[in-house]
Amino acid sequence: RESIKYDTLAKPVRDCIEAQERCQAYVFHPGRLTTTRSGDFFMDFLGFNRVTTDVGWSADIVFLVQDNKVVYKVISGKPYIAEVHNVRQPLGPLQDFSNAIAAASMGAKL
């Protein structure tokens, strides 16, 4: 991954870096995410198939404060998040049991 060169930074950011202790950065990550389940109740309850939907938003906010004055701000994020997750376990409740046995046997070989 390439680094950002100092010369390409915005002037207020460079000034803040040079000010050192007179400059602080405040970072906020507000957001709201609601998860709902859908699909067949018994398939979900028994662990064969679970469908969940995540809906919401998120943001990333950065303020640079130099000498008690906001000198730079950046706001980005996702105004709308809608993700569907479908987890299938063909063995249902036995799937977790078989995974635990496999993990225990791997630990025993170490």
Residue pairs with C-beta under 8 A, 6 or more apart in sequence:
6 14
6 17
9 17
10 72
12 64
12 66
12 71
12 72
13 64
13 72
15 23
15 66
15 71
16 23
16 25
16 64
16 66
16 71
16 72
17 23
19 66
19 67
22 66
22 67
23 64
23 65
23 66
23 67
23 71
24 64
24 65
25 62
25 63
25 64
25 65
26 62
26 63
26 65
27 60
27 61
27 62
28 59
28 60
28 61
28 62
29 58
29 59
29 60
29 61
30 58
30 59
30 61
31 56
31 57
31 58
31 59
31 77
32 56
32 57
32 58
33 54
33 55
33 56
33 58
33 81
34 54
34 55
34 56
35 52
35 53
35 54
36 52
36 53
36 55
37 44
37 50
37 51
37 52
37 53
38 51
38 52
38 53
39 49
39 50
39 51
40 49
43 49
43 50
44 50
44 51
46 92
46 93
47 89
47 92
47 93
47 95
47 96
48 88
48 89
48 90
48 92
49 86
49 87
49 88
49 89
50 85
50 86
50 87
51 84
51 85
51 86
51 87
52 84
52 85
52 87
53 82
53 83
53 84
53 85
54 81
54 82
54 83
54 84
54 85
55 81
55 82
56 81
57 77
57 78
57 79
57 80
57 81
58 77
58 78
58 81
59 75
59 76
59 77
59 78
60 74
60 75
60 76
60 77
61 73
61 74
61 75
62 72
62 73
62 74
62 75
63 70
63 72
63 73
64 70
64 71
64 72
64 73
65 71
89 95
89 96
91 98
